[in-house]
Each structure stands twice: as C-alpha cells, then as structure tokens.
Amino acid sequence: MAAARFAERYQALGGRGEVTLYGAEPAAPYNRVLLTDVLTGRYGAAALTLPYGSAVVRTGREVTAVDPTARVLRLADGTSAAYDELVLATGAEPVLPPVRGLRGPGGALREGVHVFRTLADCRRLAVAAAAAERAVVVGGGVLGVSAARALTVPGGGGAARRPDRLPVEIVERAPLLAGRHLDGPAAALLRQGLGALGVAVSVGSRARALPGTGPVTGVELASGRVLDADLVVLACGVRPRTGLARAAGLPVRAGVVVDDALACAPGVHAIGDCAEHRGTAYGTALTAWDQADVLAARLSGADPGAVYRGSRPPARLTAGPLEYAAFGETGEGGEADPGLDVLRLADATRGAYRKLVLRGDRLVGGILLGDPAAACALSRAYERDEPLPADPLSLLITRGASR
C-alpha cells in the first residue's frame, strides 16, 4: 500500500524518474485494510486494487538482497537491477504465538491453521471457512475481531460460500478485548456486540497448544480447557519486515530506522509498516500514506525540503455493525493524572460509548464506539492538535445517551 501511494503521488507531483515496484506477491498493489470485506463477500478481490500512476509493476519478483554501495538489487530469479533511489516498503509479517503444535513435520503451518495478512491468505481462509464446523481466532485485537466477525457472515467467502453462520470463538490472553485501544467499559460493549453476532469471547485465556499432529481438531488453553475447532486463525499482531534491510547492513531496531527525511542510508529510504521513525513503528495505513506523501514530495522535486514529523493515527475498527475509533491516552491509568479531565457518555442499549480525555482545551485521548460521525470530527481534532470548543461535552451528546 505504501509503495503504490508513493508511486501515484510521485507522478502526480511531476516526478520524471521511472518508478519500478517489485513485489513478491502475484497481485498488483491492493488495499489490505479491506481484506475482511473480501472474506465476507462484500468486495471482490479486484475491487482492492490501488492506483500506482505510471509505475512499472513487477509482480512475483521477490527482492532477496540489496547492495546500498553499488545501488543494486538482487532478485529471487537470479537477475539484478540497478537503482538511483531505493524505497523500502516491505511491510510487516504476522506474529506467530508460542503455541505448541502450530506446525507440521515439514515446518509449515498445520492443516486448518491460518494467518490473515495477504490476498492469498484471504482466499485460503475463505475456502476453509466454507467447509469448517467451528473456528477459533487467537488474538482479540482489531484484526482478530474483524476476522471473527467476517467468519460469521453467512454467504461470505466469495466463490466459497456457506449458507449458515460459522460458530467462532475469540481467545485473548489479555483481560480486555482490544486492550491497547479500549478501556473496560468500551471493551465490555464490544464483547456484547460480538456476542450479538454469535461470536463467543474468552479473555484472560492463553492458547497453549494444538493437540494432535494431523489436521487441527482443537485449541488447548493454559487452563486445560480444550476448544473444539477445525479452523484456527492466528491474529496476534504483526512485526516490521526488516530482514532485507538488516542483511544489507542498514540500521534496524524494531523497524528500519529512518530520519525526518525518511532516509536510512544514502539513496535508501523506508516507508510504511517496515519503517521506524523516532522510535515508533506505526503499522497503520494512514501513517504509511503520510510517509509516502512526504517522500514523494521530496524525490519528485515538488518539495525537496519536505520532512516527516510523525503521525497521530487513530486506531479504527470497522467490522459491519461494530465500529470504533481510539486515539491517544485511552487507558484507565492516565485518568489519575490531576491535569486531565475525562468526559464519558454511554448508551448500553445502542452499544455506544464515548470518552474524551482532555488537558485544558486539547484532546489527548478518546474512544468513540458505535458513533462514526463523532469519531471522524474528534479524530481530526486530535490529529491536528486543535483546540476544542468551550463546552466539549456538546460534541458527545446524542439522543438517548446517558452519562
């Protein structure tokens, strides 16, 4: 996604160089954010394709090595390619949890075990879901909640459709669903909304093992309880894909370390999920696009002095009727700060929850669950660090809300 955005903006800003995109996947650049909508059948895969200007796209052409001194790429097919400027947009890879029995004798994931990162993953998961009897999703963050909801949609999966609702259970080791973004009341309402969709939730539960050695039959929890399942989806987060950069001797910590010019070495830049800027690897689409826009402005010559100062992206979930936006300081711990004011409104009957954390007239955090209109306006105020009205409570009040 970051590469496509860079290529499109580079051309739009008048860049004259030839841009070539190399990707290991067989598909042209696509919007990963919408993969769950492909799983539900809302979109076909073709609807996810992103614009990339006049760039030359080399799909199925994995880059295996980079020589920053010679400015040469080595490809998996044994060929090489020279470059003037290199942009690393290698993205992120799924984190596999420490669960015994994930892999078969050959080292591959066992039959019935899936990750959910690529279009190919989505297609495999759709086929498996059409024939499954019961699914377990390991991980209760944004991806886990989205995947669980998508699996329950009857008729989903594109060509592989099932007429009924697949029973799904989320296993989350933390005490709250989406605990990085939500507080206790918001997480409870999210769990309630999932329950209404037929998704069971086990929080404070750690997946310990997948019993047996053949196709998956269940998930054993640390408590000893075994959940029956012939489909297991691993949704335990992602980590920046940095192997190429590390092997090339480029600076790597959690991600590829870049400065405010998004450079990590002379002639080498990194953007998107693989990049770490000022100690932060963001891992969101909006941040990737912010970085791509800055780098396109620099390298096209439209604004050679453009710099990236960081982003304040909201965390968003959009999974059918389940929606939230969360940003900044959202946890219970920050509420003990005497310099902060907290406004909270809840409407359990509508599954809505609104919380603002303020320092003076500035928004330093917020949770908007089930209220997308308010989420858009308040997210913008947070991202731009704009002052709020004298009565910020008015931004939250809707008919039927209770304080």
Sine and cosine of phi, psi and omega as CSV:
sin_phi,cos_phi,sin_psi,cos_psi,sin_omega,cos_omega
0.00,0.00,-0.68,0.73,0.00,-1.00
-0.90,0.45,-0.66,0.75,-0.02,-1.00
-0.90,0.43,-0.70,0.72,0.00,-1.00
-0.89,0.46,-0.68,0.74,0.01,-1.00
-0.89,0.46,-0.70,0.72,0.03,-1.00
-0.86,0.51,-0.74,0.67,-0.05,-1.00
-0.88,0.47,-0.68,0.74,-0.01,-1.00
-0.91,0.42,-0.70,0.71,-0.03,-1.00
-0.95,0.32,-0.58,0.81,0.03,-1.00
-0.85,0.53,-0.73,0.68,0.02,-1.00
-0.92,0.39,-0.69,0.72,-0.04,-1.00
-0.88,0.47,-0.49,0.87,-0.01,-1.00
-1.00,0.00,0.11,0.99,0.10,-1.00
1.00,-0.05,0.23,0.97,0.03,-1.00
-0.87,0.49,0.70,-0.71,-0.08,-1.00
-0.97,-0.22,-0.16,0.99,-0.01,-1.00
-0.97,0.25,0.37,-0.93,0.08,-1.00
-0.99,0.13,0.79,-0.61,0.01,-1.00
-0.97,-0.26,0.80,-0.60,0.06,-1.00
-0.87,-0.49,0.78,-0.63,0.04,-1.00
-0.97,-0.24,0.84,-0.54,0.08,-1.00
-0.96,-0.27,0.79,-0.62,0.01,-1.00
-0.67,-0.75,0.65,-0.76,0.02,-1.00
-0.95,0.31,-0.48,0.88,-0.02,-1.00
-0.96,0.29,0.46,-0.89,-0.01,-1.00
-0.97,0.23,-0.25,0.97,-0.05,-1.00
-1.00,-0.04,0.49,-0.87,0.15,-0.99
-0.91,0.41,0.25,-0.97,-0.04,-1.00
-0.80,0.60,0.69,-0.73,-0.04,-1.00
-0.62,-0.78,0.25,-0.97,-0.07,-1.00
-1.00,0.05,0.98,-0.21,-0.02,-1.00
-0.91,0.41,-0.44,0.90,-0.04,-1.00
-0.85,0.52,-0.47,0.88,-0.08,-1.00
-0.99,-0.10,0.18,0.98,-0.04,-1.00
-0.88,0.48,-0.60,0.80,0.02,-1.00
-0.91,0.42,-0.48,0.88,0.05,-1.00
-0.95,0.30,-0.44,0.90,0.15,-0.99
-0.94,0.34,-0.63,0.77,0.00,-1.00
-0.90,0.44,-0.59,0.81,0.03,-1.00
-0.98,0.21,-0.24,0.97,-0.06,-1.00
1.00,-0.03,0.04,1.00,0.00,-1.00
-0.92,0.40,-0.64,0.77,0.02,-1.00
-0.83,-0.55,0.48,-0.88,0.23,-0.97
-1.00,0.05,0.30,-0.95,-0.05,-1.00
-0.85,0.52,-0.58,0.81,-0.05,-1.00
-0.89,0.45,-0.45,0.89,-0.03,-1.00
-0.94,0.33,-0.22,0.98,-0.05,-1.00
-1.00,0.03,-0.20,0.98,-0.08,-1.00
-0.87,0.50,0.70,-0.71,-0.03,-1.00
-0.98,-0.19,0.50,-0.87,0.10,-1.00
-0.95,0.32,0.55,-0.83,0.03,-1.00
-0.62,-0.78,0.46,0.89,0.08,-1.00
0.89,0.46,-0.63,-0.78,-0.03,-1.00
-0.99,-0.13,0.28,0.96,-0.03,-1.00
-0.88,0.47,0.51,-0.86,0.13,-0.99
-1.00,0.05,0.83,-0.56,-0.06,-1.00
-0.95,-0.30,0.85,-0.53,0.03,-1.00
-0.95,-0.31,1.00,0.02,0.01,-1.00
-0.98,0.18,0.43,-0.90,-0.01,-1.00
0.90,0.44,0.44,0.90,-0.04,-1.00
-0.83,-0.55,0.99,0.11,-0.05,-1.00
-0.95,0.31,0.75,-0.66,0.12,-0.99
-1.00,0.07,0.82,-0.57,-0.07,-1.00
-0.96,-0.27,-0.28,0.96,0.00,-1.00
-0.38,-0.93,0.48,-0.88,0.04,-1.00
-0.79,-0.62,0.72,-0.69,0.12,-0.99
-0.92,-0.38,1.00,-0.09,-0.07,-1.00
-0.91,0.41,-0.45,0.89,0.00,-1.00
-0.96,0.29,-0.74,0.67,0.01,-1.00
-0.99,0.13,-0.20,0.98,-0.07,-1.00
0.83,0.56,0.86,0.52,-0.04,-1.00
-0.69,-0.72,0.63,-0.78,0.12,-0.99
-0.97,-0.24,0.59,-0.81,0.15,-0.99
-0.94,-0.34,0.70,-0.71,-0.05,-1.00
-0.95,-0.32,0.35,-0.94,-0.06,-1.00
-0.89,0.46,-0.44,0.90,-0.01,-1.00
-0.99,0.12,0.10,1.00,0.04,-1.00
1.00,-0.06,-0.12,0.99,0.02,-1.00
-1.00,0.05,0.12,-0.99,0.03,-1.00
-0.69,-0.72,0.27,-0.96,0.00,-1.00
-0.53,-0.85,0.71,-0.71,0.03,-1.00
-1.00,0.04,0.41,-0.91,0.05,-1.00
-0.59,-0.81,0.36,-0.93,0.14,-0.99
-1.00,-0.10,-0.71,0.70,0.06,-1.00
-0.76,-0.65,0.69,-0.72,-0.02,-1.00
-0.90,-0.43,0.74,-0.68,0.08,-1.00
-0.90,-0.44,0.90,-0.43,0.09,-1.00
-1.00,0.08,0.86,-0.50,0.06,-1.00
-0.71,-0.70,0.83,0.56,-0.16,-0.99
-0.99,0.11,-0.03,1.00,0.15,-0.99
0.95,0.32,-0.55,-0.84,-0.07,-1.00
-0.66,-0.75,0.26,-0.96,0.00,-1.00
-0.80,-0.60,0.47,-0.88,-0.03,-1.00
-0.90,0.43,0.60,-0.80,0.13,-0.99
-1.00,0.05,0.80,-0.61,0.05,-1.00
-1.00,-0.10,0.78,-0.62,-0.06,-1.00
-0.96,0.29,0.36,-0.93,0.03,-1.00
-0.98,0.21,0.95,0.30,-0.03,-1.00
-0.91,-0.40,0.83,-0.56,0.02,-1.00
-0.91,0.42,0.63,-0.77,0.10,-0.99
1.00,0.07,0.25,0.97,0.04,-1.00
-0.92,0.39,-0.60,0.80,-0.14,-0.99
-0.94,-0.33,0.46,-0.89,0.08,-1.00
-1.00,0.07,-0.07,-1.00,-0.04,-1.00
-0.85,0.53,-0.52,0.85,-0.03,-1.00
-1.00,0.09,-0.05,1.00,0.03,-1.00
0.99,-0.14,-0.23,0.97,0.02,-1.00
-0.98,0.18,0.35,-0.94,0.08,-1.00
-0.86,0.51,0.63,-0.78,-0.03,-1.00
-0.91,0.42,0.38,-0.93,0.06,-1.00
-0.86,0.52,0.79,-0.61,-0.04,-1.00
0.98,-0.17,-0.17,0.99,0.02,-1.00
-0.98,-0.21,0.77,-0.64,-0.09,-1.00
-0.72,-0.70,0.55,-0.84,0.29,-0.96
-0.97,-0.26,0.16,-0.99,-0.13,-0.99
-0.62,-0.79,0.99,0.17,-0.06,-1.00
-0.79,-0.61,-0.56,0.83,-0.11,-0.99
-0.89,-0.46,0.17,-0.99,0.06,-1.00
-0.89,0.45,-0.60,0.80,0.05,-1.00
-0.90,0.43,-0.65,0.76,0.08,-1.00
-0.85,0.52,-0.68,0.73,-0.03,-1.00
-0.89,0.46,-0.68,0.73,-0.01,-1.00
-0.91,0.42,-0.69,0.72,0.02,-1.00
-0.90,0.45,-0.65,0.76,-0.02,-1.00
-0.92,0.40,-0.62,0.78,0.01,-1.00
-0.89,0.46,-0.68,0.73,0.02,-1.00
-0.90,0.43,-0.69,0.72,-0.01,-1.00
-0.91,0.41,-0.64,0.76,-0.03,-1.00
-0.90,0.43,-0.53,0.85,-0.03,-1.00
-0.90,0.43,-0.45,0.89,-0.05,-1.00
-0.95,-0.32,-0.06,1.00,-0.11,-0.99
-0.97,0.24,0.40,-0.92,0.07,-1.00
-0.98,-0.19,-0.58,0.82,-0.03,-1.00
-0.37,-0.93,0.66,-0.75,-0.05,-1.00
-0.86,-0.51,0.52,-0.85,0.15,-0.99
-0.82,-0.57,0.75,-0.66,0.08,-1.00
-0.96,-0.28,0.86,-0.51,0.02,-1.00
-1.00,-0.06,0.96,-0.29,-0.04,-1.00
0.83,-0.56,0.81,-0.59,-0.06,-1.00
-0.90,-0.44,0.56,0.83,0.12,-0.99
-1.00,0.01,-0.32,-0.95,-0.04,-1.00
-0.85,0.53,-0.75,0.67,-0.04,-1.00
-0.91,0.41,-0.68,0.74,-0.01,-1.00
-0.89,0.46,-0.70,0.71,0.02,-1.00
-0.90,0.44,-0.69,0.72,0.00,-1.00
-0.89,0.46,-0.70,0.71,-0.02,-1.00
-0.91,0.41,-0.67,0.75,-0.01,-1.00
-0.88,0.47,-0.71,0.71,0.02,-1.00
-0.89,0.45,-0.68,0.74,-0.02,-1.00
-0.89,0.46,-0.62,0.79,-0.03,-1.00
-0.92,0.40,-0.40,0.92,-0.03,-1.00
-1.00,0.07,-0.12,0.99,-0.08,-1.00
-0.97,0.23,0.91,-0.42,0.05,-1.00
-0.89,0.45,0.64,-0.77,0.03,-1.00
0.99,0.14,0.05,1.00,0.01,-1.00
-0.97,0.23,0.01,-1.00,0.10,-0.99
1.00,-0.05,0.23,0.97,0.06,-1.00
0.92,0.39,-0.85,-0.53,-0.05,-1.00
-0.94,0.35,-0.46,0.89,0.01,-1.00
-0.99,-0.10,0.98,-0.18,-0.11,-0.99
-0.90,-0.44,0.56,-0.83,0.11,-0.99
-0.85,-0.52,0.61,-0.79,-0.08,-1.00
-0.98,0.18,-0.32,0.95,-0.10,-1.00
-0.93,-0.38,0.00,-1.00,-0.01,-1.00
-1.00,-0.05,0.82,-0.57,0.01,-1.00
-0.97,0.25,0.82,-0.58,0.08,-1.00
-0.90,0.43,0.77,-0.64,-0.07,-1.00
-0.73,-0.68,0.63,-0.78,0.12,-0.99
-0.75,-0.66,0.72,-0.70,0.09,-1.00
-1.00,-0.07,0.73,-0.68,0.10,-0.99
-0.92,-0.39,0.89,-0.46,-0.04,-1.00
-0.81,-0.59,0.82,-0.57,-0.08,-1.00
-0.96,0.27,-0.42,0.91,0.03,-1.00
-0.97,0.24,0.29,-0.96,-0.02,-1.00
-0.96,0.27,-0.21,0.98,-0.03,-1.00
-0.78,-0.62,0.55,-0.84,0.25,-0.97
-0.92,0.39,0.63,-0.78,0.06,-1.00
0.74,0.67,0.69,0.72,-0.10,-1.00
-0.90,0.43,-0.32,0.95,0.08,-1.00
-0.94,0.34,-0.35,0.94,-0.11,-0.99
-0.88,-0.47,-0.50,0.87,-0.17,-0.99
-0.93,-0.38,0.45,-0.90,0.16,-0.99
-1.00,-0.05,-0.06,-1.00,-0.09,-1.00
-0.85,0.53,-0.79,0.61,-0.02,-1.00
-0.88,0.48,-0.65,0.76,0.00,-1.00
-0.92,0.39,-0.67,0.74,0.01,-1.00
-0.90,0.44,-0.60,0.80,0.02,-1.00
-0.91,0.42,-0.64,0.77,0.03,-1.00
-0.93,0.36,-0.60,0.80,0.06,-1.00
-0.89,0.45,-0.67,0.74,0.03,-1.00
-0.89,0.46,-0.64,0.77,0.04,-1.00
-0.89,0.46,-0.67,0.74,0.03,-1.00
-0.90,0.43,-0.63,0.78,0.06,-1.00
-0.91,0.42,-0.63,0.77,0.03,-1.00
-0.87,0.50,-0.61,0.79,0.03,-1.00
-0.91,0.41,-0.40,0.92,0.04,-1.00
-1.00,-0.01,-0.01,1.00,0.02,-1.00
1.00,-0.04,0.25,0.97,0.01,-1.00
-0.99,-0.17,0.88,-0.48,0.10,-1.00
-0.99,0.16,0.45,-0.89,-0.05,-1.00
-0.72,-0.70,0.77,-0.64,0.13,-0.99
-0.88,-0.48,0.97,-0.26,0.05,-1.00
-0.99,-0.12,0.35,-0.94,-0.08,-1.00
0.91,0.42,0.43,0.90,-0.03,-1.00
-0.83,-0.56,0.76,-0.64,-0.01,-1.00
-0.95,-0.31,0.78,-0.62,0.11,-0.99
-0.95,0.31,0.84,-0.55,-0.08,-1.00
-0.98,-0.22,-0.61,0.79,-0.09,-1.00
-0.35,-0.94,0.37,-0.93,0.19,-0.98
-0.94,-0.33,0.96,-0.29,-0.08,-1.00
-0.88,0.47,0.41,-0.91,0.07,-1.00
0.99,0.12,-0.08,-1.00,-0.03,-1.00
-0.77,-0.64,-0.25,0.97,-0.01,-1.00
-1.00,-0.09,-0.57,-0.82,0.07,-1.00
-0.83,0.56,0.56,-0.83,-0.09,-1.00
-0.90,0.45,0.66,-0.75,0.04,-1.00
-0.84,-0.54,-0.21,0.98,-0.03,-1.00
0.01,-1.00,0.10,-1.00,0.03,-1.00
-0.81,-0.58,0.86,-0.52,0.04,-1.00
-1.00,-0.02,0.79,-0.61,0.02,-1.00
-1.00,0.00,0.29,-0.96,0.01,-1.00
-0.87,0.48,-0.43,0.90,0.03,-1.00
-0.96,0.29,-0.22,0.98,-0.06,-1.00
0.98,-0.18,-0.27,0.96,0.03,-1.00
-0.93,0.37,0.62,-0.79,0.03,-1.00
-0.90,-0.43,0.81,-0.59,0.05,-1.00
-1.00,-0.08,0.83,-0.56,0.07,-1.00
-0.91,0.42,0.71,-0.70,0.03,-1.00
-0.23,-0.97,0.73,-0.69,0.16,-0.99
-0.95,-0.31,0.11,0.99,0.07,-1.00
-0.63,-0.78,0.84,-0.55,0.00,-1.00
-0.81,-0.58,0.82,-0.57,0.03,-1.00
-0.94,-0.33,0.82,-0.57,0.01,-1.00
-1.00,-0.06,0.91,-0.42,-0.03,-1.00
-0.76,-0.66,0.89,0.46,-0.13,-0.99
-0.96,-0.27,0.44,0.90,0.03,-1.00
1.00,-0.06,-0.01,-1.00,-0.01,-1.00
-0.72,-0.69,0.30,-0.95,0.11,-0.99
-0.77,-0.64,0.53,-0.85,0.00,-1.00
-0.83,0.56,0.65,-0.76,0.03,-1.00
-1.00,0.04,0.97,-0.24,-0.17,-0.99
-0.86,-0.51,0.05,1.00,-0.09,-1.00
-0.84,0.54,-0.67,0.74,-0.02,-1.00
-0.89,0.45,-0.71,0.71,-0.01,-1.00
-0.92,0.39,-0.69,0.73,-0.02,-1.00
-0.88,0.48,-0.70,0.72,0.00,-1.00
-0.90,0.43,-0.44,0.90,0.01,-1.00
-1.00,0.07,0.00,1.00,0.01,-1.00
0.99,0.17,0.29,0.96,0.02,-1.00
-0.99,0.13,0.40,-0.92,-0.06,-1.00
-0.94,0.35,0.81,-0.59,-0.04,-1.00
-0.69,-0.73,0.75,-0.66,0.24,-0.97
-0.87,-0.49,-0.93,-0.36,0.15,-0.99
-0.93,0.37,-0.65,0.76,0.06,-1.00
-0.78,-0.63,-0.11,-0.99,0.07,-1.00
-0.96,0.28,0.88,-0.48,-0.15,-0.99
-0.97,0.22,0.84,-0.54,0.00,-1.00
-0.83,-0.55,0.38,-0.92,0.06,-1.00
-1.00,-0.09,-0.20,-0.98,-0.05,-1.00
-0.93,0.36,-0.26,0.97,0.10,-0.99
-1.00,-0.02,0.08,1.00,-0.02,-1.00
0.89,0.45,0.47,0.88,0.03,-1.00
-0.97,-0.24,0.58,-0.82,0.09,-1.00
-0.87,-0.49,-0.17,0.99,0.05,-1.00
-0.20,-0.98,0.26,-0.97,0.04,-1.00
-0.84,0.55,0.84,-0.54,0.03,-1.00
0.97,0.23,0.11,0.99,-0.02,-1.00
-0.79,-0.62,0.74,-0.67,-0.04,-1.00
-0.75,-0.66,0.30,-0.95,0.08,-1.00
-0.62,-0.79,0.66,-0.75,0.00,-1.00
-0.63,-0.78,0.34,-0.94,0.09,-1.00
0.99,0.11,-0.43,-0.90,-0.13,-0.99
-0.88,0.48,-0.42,0.91,-0.05,-1.00
-0.99,0.13,-0.23,0.97,-0.14,-0.99
-1.00,-0.01,0.58,-0.82,0.12,-0.99
-0.86,-0.51,0.88,-0.48,-0.04,-1.00
-0.86,-0.50,0.83,-0.56,-0.01,-1.00
0.77,0.64,0.69,0.73,0.07,-1.00
0.99,0.14,0.06,1.00,-0.04,-1.00
-0.84,-0.54,0.78,-0.62,0.19,-0.98
-0.96,-0.28,0.95,-0.30,-0.22,-0.98
-0.96,0.28,-0.77,0.64,0.02,-1.00
0.95,0.30,0.51,0.86,0.07,-1.00
-0.81,-0.59,0.44,-0.90,-0.02,-1.00
-0.91,0.41,-0.65,0.76,-0.02,-1.00
-0.89,0.45,-0.65,0.76,0.04,-1.00
-0.91,0.41,-0.67,0.74,0.03,-1.00
-0.84,0.53,-0.66,0.75,0.00,-1.00
-0.94,0.33,-0.62,0.79,0.09,-1.00
-0.84,0.55,-0.73,0.68,-0.02,-1.00
-0.91,0.41,-0.67,0.74,0.02,-1.00
-0.87,0.48,-0.63,0.78,0.00,-1.00
-0.91,0.42,-0.68,0.73,0.01,-1.00
-0.90,0.43,-0.72,0.70,-0.04,-1.00
-0.93,0.38,-0.60,0.80,0.05,-1.00
-0.89,0.46,-0.65,0.76,0.03,-1.00
-0.89,0.45,-0.65,0.76,0.00,-1.00
-0.92,0.39,-0.80,0.60,-0.15,-0.99
-0.97,0.23,-0.39,0.92,0.05,-1.00
-0.98,0.20,-0.30,0.95,-0.08,-1.00
1.00,0.00,-0.06,1.00,0.01,-1.00
-0.91,0.42,-0.58,0.82,0.04,-1.00
-0.47,-0.88,0.99,0.17,-0.08,-1.00
-0.88,0.48,-0.34,0.94,-0.01,-1.00
-0.99,-0.12,0.15,0.99,-0.02,-1.00
-0.87,0.49,0.65,-0.76,0.02,-1.00
-0.76,-0.65,0.43,-0.90,0.03,-1.00
-0.97,-0.24,0.87,-0.50,-0.05,-1.00
-0.99,-0.15,-0.02,1.00,-0.09,-1.00
0.94,-0.34,0.18,-0.98,-0.03,-1.00
-0.76,-0.66,0.34,-0.94,0.10,-1.00
-0.82,-0.58,0.91,0.41,-0.13,-0.99
-0.97,0.23,0.66,-0.76,0.14,-0.99
-0.97,0.24,0.46,-0.89,0.18,-0.98
-1.00,0.04,0.75,-0.66,-0.07,-1.00
-0.79,-0.61,0.61,-0.79,0.18,-0.98
-0.82,-0.57,0.80,-0.59,0.13,-0.99
-0.74,-0.68,0.98,-0.18,-0.05,-1.00
-0.71,-0.70,0.99,0.13,-0.05,-1.00
0.88,0.47,-0.83,-0.56,-0.03,-1.00
-0.97,0.23,-0.13,0.99,-0.01,-1.00
-1.00,-0.09,0.88,-0.47,-0.01,-1.00
-0.63,-0.78,0.67,-0.75,0.20,-0.98
-0.46,-0.89,0.37,-0.93,0.19,-0.98
-0.76,-0.65,0.69,-0.73,0.02,-1.00
-0.66,-0.75,0.61,-0.79,-0.05,-1.00
-0.46,-0.89,0.52,-0.85,0.09,-1.00
0.91,0.42,-0.58,-0.82,-0.04,-1.00
-0.98,0.21,0.95,-0.31,-0.06,-1.00
-0.87,-0.49,-0.27,0.96,-0.10,-0.99
-0.97,0.24,0.19,-0.98,-0.01,-1.00
-0.94,0.34,-0.49,0.87,-0.10,-1.00
-0.87,0.50,-0.65,0.76,-0.05,-1.00
-0.92,0.39,-0.30,0.95,-0.06,-1.00
-0.94,0.35,-0.29,0.96,0.02,-1.00
-0.97,0.23,-0.19,0.98,0.01,-1.00
-0.93,0.37,0.87,-0.49,-0.04,-1.00
-0.91,0.41,-0.26,0.97,0.01,-1.00
-1.00,0.08,-0.01,1.00,-0.05,-1.00
-0.95,-0.32,0.57,-0.82,0.15,-0.99
-0.91,-0.41,0.64,-0.77,-0.02,-1.00
-0.85,-0.53,0.81,-0.58,0.11,-0.99
-0.93,-0.36,0.73,-0.68,-0.06,-1.00
-0.64,-0.77,0.76,-0.65,0.09,-1.00
-0.78,-0.63,0.63,-0.77,0.00,-1.00
-0.66,-0.75,0.56,-0.83,0.08,-1.00
-0.65,-0.76,1.00,-0.02,-0.10,-0.99
-0.90,0.43,-0.50,0.87,-0.03,-1.00
-0.92,0.39,-0.52,0.86,0.04,-1.00
-0.99,-0.15,-0.05,1.00,-0.03,-1.00
0.93,0.37,0.50,0.86,-0.05,-1.00
-0.95,-0.32,0.59,-0.80,0.00,-1.00
-0.51,-0.86,0.74,-0.67,-0.04,-1.00
-0.71,-0.70,0.78,-0.63,-0.01,-1.00
-0.65,-0.76,0.77,-0.64,0.09,-1.00
-0.86,-0.50,0.69,-0.72,0.10,-0.99
-0.91,-0.41,0.86,-0.51,-0.14,-0.99
-0.87,-0.49,0.57,-0.82,0.23,-0.97
-0.83,-0.55,0.98,-0.20,-0.14,-0.99
0.92,0.40,-0.79,-0.61,0.00,-1.00
-0.99,-0.16,0.27,0.96,-0.02,-1.00
-0.94,-0.34,0.61,-0.79,0.03,-1.00
-1.00,0.05,0.88,-0.47,0.01,-1.00
-0.95,-0.31,-0.10,1.00,0.05,-1.00
-0.07,-1.00,0.33,-0.94,0.02,-1.00
-0.13,-0.99,0.42,-0.91,0.12,-0.99
-0.74,-0.67,0.81,-0.59,0.06,-1.00
-0.81,-0.59,0.98,-0.22,-0.03,-1.00
-0.95,-0.31,0.84,-0.55,0.03,-1.00
0.96,0.29,0.39,0.92,-0.02,-1.00
-0.59,-0.81,0.95,0.32,-0.11,-0.99
-0.89,0.46,-0.52,0.86,-0.02,-1.00
-0.90,0.43,-0.75,0.66,0.03,-1.00
-0.90,0.43,-0.58,0.81,-0.03,-1.00
-0.87,0.49,-0.66,0.75,-0.02,-1.00
-0.89,0.46,-0.76,0.65,-0.05,-1.00
-0.91,0.41,-0.71,0.71,-0.05,-1.00
-0.96,0.28,-0.54,0.84,0.08,-1.00
-0.88,0.47,-0.66,0.75,0.03,-1.00
-0.89,0.45,-0.67,0.74,0.01,-1.00
-0.88,0.47,-0.62,0.79,0.02,-1.00
-0.93,0.35,-0.74,0.67,-0.04,-1.00
-0.87,0.49,-0.60,0.80,-0.05,-1.00
-1.00,-0.03,-0.05,1.00,-0.03,-1.00
0.81,0.58,0.73,0.69,-0.02,-1.00
-1.00,0.00,0.52,-0.85,0.07,-1.00
-0.92,0.39,0.56,-0.83,0.04,-1.00
-1.00,-0.03,0.27,-0.96,0.05,-1.00
-0.87,0.49,0.28,-0.96,-0.02,-1.00
-0.87,0.50,-0.50,0.86,0.02,-1.00
-0.89,-0.46,0.99,0.16,-0.06,-1.00
-0.91,0.42,-0.35,0.94,0.03,-1.00
-0.86,0.51,-0.49,0.87,-0.01,-1.00
-0.90,0.44,-0.39,0.92,0.02,-1.00
-0.96,0.29,-0.31,0.95,-0.09,-1.00
-0.97,-0.24,-0.35,0.94,-0.15,-0.99
-0.96,0.27,0.83,-0.56,0.15,-0.99
-0.73,-0.68,0.29,-0.96,-0.05,-1.00
-0.84,0.54,0.78,-0.63,0.10,-0.99
1.00,-0.01,-0.07,1.00,-0.02,-1.00
-0.97,0.26,0.53,-0.85,0.04,-1.00
-0.84,-0.54,0.62,-0.79,-0.08,-1.00
-1.00,0.05,0.00,0.00,0.00,0.00
